[in-house]
Structure formats: C-alpha cells, structure tokens
Amino acid sequence: MLRSLGDSLNPALFWEYRATLLAGLAWNLGVFTASVVLAVALAFGVGVARLSRTAALRAAATVYTEFFRNAPEYVMLVWVYYVLPVVLTRLLATRFNLSPFVASVLALGIAYSGFLSETVRAGFLSVPSGHTEAALSLGMSRFAVVRRIVVPQAVRRMLPEALNQFVSLFKATTIVSLVAVPDIMYRVSMINVQEMRPLPLYTWAALLY
C-alpha cells in the first residue's frame, strides 16, 4: 500500500513537464508583481486619506478599506473579468474587454490594497508625534518632516505586516486560472486532462507553492 502511494507521488511526471510548469509559474510571478505595485500605490493613497482632517475624505477611505478587506478575492476576480467590461461598455457606449492578466491584476491589487491601507495607516500612526514636533521646532518644513522623518520610520514599521500580506497575495494568484490565465494551476489542470494523474500533479504543485 505504501509502495503504491509512493509510486503515485513520484515527481517524475511533474519533472517531465517542468518547462511548461515553470512557464506557468512565471505567469503567477507576473500577476503577483503587478498586483503588488497596484496594491501598494492604492494603499498609500487610501491609508493617507484615512488620516486626513477632512471628514468626507476620511469616511470615503474607511468605506473603501472595509469593503475591499471583506470582499472575497474569488468574487472580485469574477466581477472584474465578467461584469466590469459590461458596465464600462454601457457607460462608454463602446466595446470594452479586459484580458485575463489585466483583470487578475486589478482584482487582486484592489482587494489587497484594502488590507495594506490599514498597514499604511498603522505605520504612520506608530511614528511618535514628538519626532515630528522636534523636527518642526528645528525649522524643517512640514514636507521635509514627512519625507525625512515620518516616512522612513513608518515604512520600516510597515514591512513585517506588509510582507505577510504579500505572501497571502502570492498564494491568492492560484485562483487566476479561473479566468484562463495560463498560470501553473491552469497548466497542471491541462496536463491532468491528458495524463489523468491528479495525485502527483496537484501534490507537487502544492509543494512548489
């Protein structure tokens, strides 16, 4: 029995298709990298807006954060790929389509910007106010204080939690095969259709992740 299980988990089949599977992994890395860039850019804007003195801006940023923190990535991906083009087509009165790659980046980037915006807000709040007051008392401009005092300290405090979010984001790239992005899971599924050996293929794909 154990020998049969061992034969089923033999990585030879996975190794045989290594070039195809590595090409799929490259798609995962591409989606991940682009999503990180989008998520970080949005998170900084929303996180700073949540610290704004303007109540309306602060409220809008809070709604954005809470909505996308609680929206499942699967639902976001399906909505962006299938529904958003329909909405834009009707608004713009012209045919509008999103490629699977772009839809995946938008869905994951926006979804994780909600989580990261909280990290950004907490990072800025963690900088002691005394540091800012001391810099201002020395005659530094407010922009210089933010650039040279607040941001370096805040980013350093954000990194541990941000890295955890990036790990979760990379794991979330496994769902992009649902919209036909030719990532590693998509290719594993295609190979399984030919070989009918899901145990070694999906097991080694999981171990690779």
C-alpha positions as CSV (number, residue, x, y, z in Angstrom):
1,M,0.0,0.0,0.0
2,L,2.8,2.4,1.0
3,R,4.7,1.5,-2.1
4,S,1.6,2.2,-4.3
5,L,1.3,5.6,-2.6
6,G,4.9,6.3,-3.1
7,D,4.6,5.5,-6.8
8,S,1.6,7.8,-7.0
9,L,3.7,10.7,-5.5
10,N,6.7,10.1,-7.8
11,P,7.7,13.5,-9.0
12,A,8.8,12.1,-12.4
13,L,5.6,13.2,-14.1
14,F,5.9,16.7,-12.7
15,W,9.6,16.9,-13.7
16,E,8.7,15.7,-17.2
17,Y,6.5,18.8,-17.7
18,R,8.9,21.1,-15.8
19,A,9.3,23.6,-18.7
20,T,5.6,24.0,-19.1
21,L,5.0,24.3,-15.4
22,L,7.8,26.8,-14.9
23,A,6.4,28.9,-17.6
24,G,3.1,28.8,-15.7
25,L,4.9,29.8,-12.5
26,A,6.3,32.8,-14.4
27,W,2.7,34.0,-15.0
28,N,2.0,33.7,-11.3
29,L,5.0,35.8,-10.6
30,G,4.0,38.4,-13.2
31,V,0.5,38.7,-11.8
32,F,1.9,38.9,-8.3
33,T,4.4,41.6,-9.1
34,A,1.9,43.8,-11.0
35,S,-0.7,43.3,-8.2
36,V,1.8,44.3,-5.5
37,V,2.7,47.6,-7.4
38,L,-1.0,48.4,-7.8
39,A,-1.9,47.4,-4.2
40,V,0.9,49.4,-2.7
41,A,0.1,52.5,-4.7
42,L,-3.6,52.4,-3.8
43,A,-2.9,51.5,-0.2
44,F,-0.7,54.6,0.3
45,G,-3.3,56.9,-1.1
46,V,-6.1,55.3,0.9
47,G,-4.1,55.0,4.1
48,V,-3.1,58.7,4.0
49,A,-6.7,59.6,3.2
50,R,-7.8,57.9,6.4
51,L,-5.5,60.2,8.3
52,S,-7.0,63.3,6.6
53,R,-8.5,66.1,8.6
54,T,-11.4,66.2,6.0
55,A,-14.2,64.1,7.4
56,A,-15.7,63.2,4.0
57,L,-12.3,62.1,2.6
58,R,-11.7,60.1,5.8
59,A,-15.1,58.4,5.6
60,A,-14.7,57.5,1.9
61,A,-11.3,56.0,2.6
62,T,-12.8,54.0,5.5
63,V,-15.6,52.7,3.4
64,Y,-13.1,51.7,0.6
65,T,-10.9,49.9,3.2
66,E,-13.7,48.0,4.8
67,F,-15.4,47.0,1.6
68,F,-12.3,45.5,-0.1
69,R,-10.9,43.9,3.1
70,N,-14.1,41.9,3.3
71,A,-14.6,41.2,-0.5
72,P,-13.5,37.6,-1.3
73,E,-10.8,37.5,-4.0
74,Y,-12.7,34.9,-6.0
75,V,-15.8,37.2,-6.2
76,M,-13.6,40.2,-7.0
77,L,-11.9,38.3,-9.8
78,V,-15.1,37.1,-11.4
79,W,-16.7,40.5,-11.1
80,V,-13.8,42.4,-12.6
81,Y,-13.4,39.9,-15.5
82,Y,-17.1,39.4,-16.4
83,V,-19.1,42.3,-15.0
84,L,-16.8,45.3,-15.2
85,P,-16.4,45.1,-19.0
86,V,-20.2,45.1,-19.4
87,V,-20.5,48.1,-17.1
88,L,-17.8,50.0,-18.9
89,T,-19.2,49.1,-22.3
90,R,-22.6,50.6,-21.4
91,L,-21.0,53.7,-19.8
92,L,-18.6,54.4,-22.7
93,A,-21.0,53.2,-25.4
94,T,-18.2,51.2,-27.0
95,R,-17.0,47.6,-26.8
96,F,-14.7,47.1,-23.8
97,N,-12.8,44.0,-22.8
98,L,-10.2,43.1,-20.2
99,S,-7.6,40.5,-20.8
100,P,-7.4,37.7,-18.1
101,F,-4.0,39.1,-16.9
102,V,-5.2,42.7,-16.5
103,A,-8.4,41.5,-14.8
104,S,-6.4,39.4,-12.4
105,V,-4.0,42.2,-11.5
106,L,-6.9,44.7,-11.0
107,A,-8.9,42.2,-8.8
108,L,-6.0,41.1,-6.6
109,G,-4.4,44.6,-6.5
110,I,-7.6,46.3,-5.4
111,A,-8.6,43.6,-2.9
112,Y,-5.2,43.6,-1.2
113,S,-5.0,47.4,-1.2
114,G,-7.7,47.3,1.4
115,F,-5.5,45.2,3.8
116,L,-2.4,47.2,3.0
117,S,-4.1,50.5,3.6
118,E,-4.6,49.6,7.2
119,T,-1.0,48.7,7.4
120,V,0.0,52.1,6.0
121,R,-2.3,53.9,8.4
122,A,-1.0,52.0,11.4
123,G,2.6,52.6,10.2
124,F,2.1,56.4,10.1
125,L,0.3,56.4,13.4
126,S,3.1,54.5,15.0
127,V,5.7,57.3,14.5
128,P,5.9,59.2,17.8
129,S,4.5,62.7,17.5
130,G,7.5,64.0,19.5
131,H,9.7,63.3,16.5
132,T,7.6,65.5,14.2
133,E,7.3,68.2,16.8
134,A,11.1,68.2,17.3
135,A,11.8,68.5,13.6
136,L,9.3,71.3,13.2
137,S,10.9,73.2,16.1
138,L,14.2,73.0,14.3
139,G,12.7,74.9,11.4
140,M,12.2,72.0,9.0
141,S,9.2,72.4,6.6
142,R,6.3,70.1,7.0
143,F,7.0,68.4,3.7
144,A,10.7,67.8,4.8
145,V,9.5,66.4,8.1
146,V,7.2,63.9,6.3
147,R,9.8,62.9,3.7
148,R,12.8,62.6,6.1
149,I,11.3,61.8,9.5
150,V,7.9,60.3,9.2
151,V,8.0,58.2,6.0
152,P,11.3,56.3,6.7
153,Q,10.2,55.3,10.2
154,A,6.7,54.4,9.1
155,V,7.8,52.2,6.2
156,R,10.2,50.4,8.5
157,R,7.3,49.6,10.8
158,M,5.0,48.6,8.0
159,L,7.4,46.0,6.5
160,P,6.7,42.9,8.7
161,E,2.9,43.1,8.2
162,A,3.3,44.1,4.5
163,L,5.4,41.0,3.9
164,N,2.7,38.8,5.4
165,Q,0.2,40.4,3.1
166,F,2.5,39.9,0.1
167,V,2.7,36.2,1.0
168,S,-1.1,35.9,1.1
169,L,-1.3,37.8,-2.2
170,F,1.1,35.4,-3.9
171,K,-1.0,32.4,-2.6
172,A,-4.1,34.2,-4.0
173,T,-2.6,34.0,-7.5
174,T,-3.7,30.4,-7.6
175,I,-7.2,31.5,-8.5
176,V,-6.3,33.3,-11.6
177,S,-6.6,30.1,-13.6
178,L,-10.4,30.6,-13.2
179,V,-10.3,33.3,-15.9
180,A,-7.8,31.3,-18.1
181,V,-4.6,33.0,-17.1
182,P,-2.1,30.2,-18.1
183,D,-0.5,30.0,-14.6
184,I,0.9,26.9,-13.0
185,M,-2.5,25.7,-11.8
186,Y,-4.1,26.1,-15.2
187,R,-1.3,24.1,-16.8
188,V,-1.5,21.4,-14.1
189,S,-5.2,21.1,-14.9
190,M,-4.5,20.8,-18.6
191,I,-1.8,18.2,-18.1
192,N,-4.1,16.2,-15.8
193,V,-6.7,16.1,-18.6
194,Q,-4.0,14.3,-20.7
195,E,-2.4,12.1,-18.0
196,M,-5.3,11.5,-15.6
197,R,-2.9,11.5,-12.6
198,P,-4.1,14.3,-10.3
199,L,-2.3,13.0,-7.2
200,P,1.3,13.7,-8.2
201,L,0.5,16.7,-10.3
202,Y,-1.5,18.6,-7.7
203,T,0.6,17.4,-4.7
204,W,3.8,18.7,-6.3
205,A,2.2,21.9,-7.4
206,A,1.2,22.4,-3.7
207,L,4.7,21.7,-2.6
208,L,6.1,24.1,-5.1
209,Y,4.0,26.9,-3.7
